[in-house]
């Protein structure tokens, strides 16, 4: 089986396709300084859509999502954006955990695994 890498960088690829599955790297807001969890979540989900499209799939085929929050008290704020974005009837398995993220300005990070059909 071939492996296709999307948006390859020196440290990581933003997405990797193997077989009929695409794995996205953890996505963070491109400009997080001073932005709310709501704004960061919105800024993350747009590139998720773009990366899935580049891999030949879309959010209706997401199998699994992992969401990291810097502060679990913002769970509802993140969900207010997620719930409008996620495909009704096609919701993935999902885990949301609190974690210290790579930089203090990051409040949300999201990674997904998605089928390609």
N, C-alpha and C positions, 0 to 999 in steps of 0.2 A: 504494500500500500504506500502511496505517496503521502508526503507531508507538505502542506502549503502554509507558509508563514505570511502574515499580513502586518504591515507597518512594522517592519523589522528595525530594531535599534541595536545599539552596541551591547545592551544588557538583557533585553527581552523583546519579544514580539508582542504586539497588542492583541493578536489572535493567532491561533494555530488550528488548522483543519487537518484532521486525520480520519480517513474513512468518511463516514456520514455524521461526524461530530465536530463541532467547533468549540474551542476552549478560549474564553476571553481572559486576558490579564485583568487584575483588579483595576477598575477605572476610578479615577478621582477627578474632581472639578479642575479645569485648566487654570482658573484664577480664583482660588479659594479665599484669599485674604478678605476678611470682613463679611463674607457671605454666610447666609443662614443655611441650616440643614436643608430647608426647602429648596433654596436656590442651588445648592451644591448637588442635590439629588437630581434636579431638572437638568443641570449642566452635565451630569454623568449619563443620564438615560439617552440623551440625543446621540452621543458618540456610540453608545451600545447599539442603537438602531443602525447607525452607519456601518459599524464593524460587522454586525450580523448580515447586513445587505452585501457587504464586500465578500463575505463568505458564502453567499448564495442562500441565505435563510432569513428568518425574521422572528420577532418576539413570540409569535404564536407557537413556536416550536422549542421554546426554552424548556429544558429538562430540570435544571437546578440553578438556584441563585444563592450566593452567599453575600450578605451585607454586613459590613463592619461599621459600627457607630462609635465615635469617640466618647459619646455620652448617651447611655441607654434612655435617659429621660427625654431624648429627642425622637424616640421611636414613632410616636404619633405623627410628628411633623414629617418625617421621612415617608411614612405610610400614606400620608395625604397625597403625596406626589406619585408614589409607586402605584397606589390603587387606581389612579386615573390613567396611568401608563400601561399597566399589565393587561394582557389580552383576557377579557372575561371568558371563562370556560376553558382557558388554556393556562391556568396558573401553574407555575413550576413548584417543585419541592423547594423549600427555602429555609435558610437559617439566618438569623440576625443575631449578632453578638457585639458586645462592647469590647473595644480594643484600643490601645494606644496606636495611632496611625503614624505614618512616616514623618509627618511634620505637624506642628501644632495647629496650623491653619486648616488642615484637612479634618472634616467632621464626618465624612461619609466615604466609603469605598465599596464598590459593587463588582462582583465577578459572576459570570454566567457560563453555563455549559449548555449547548443548544444542538438539536438534531438538524441535519440537512436532508431534505427529501426531494 
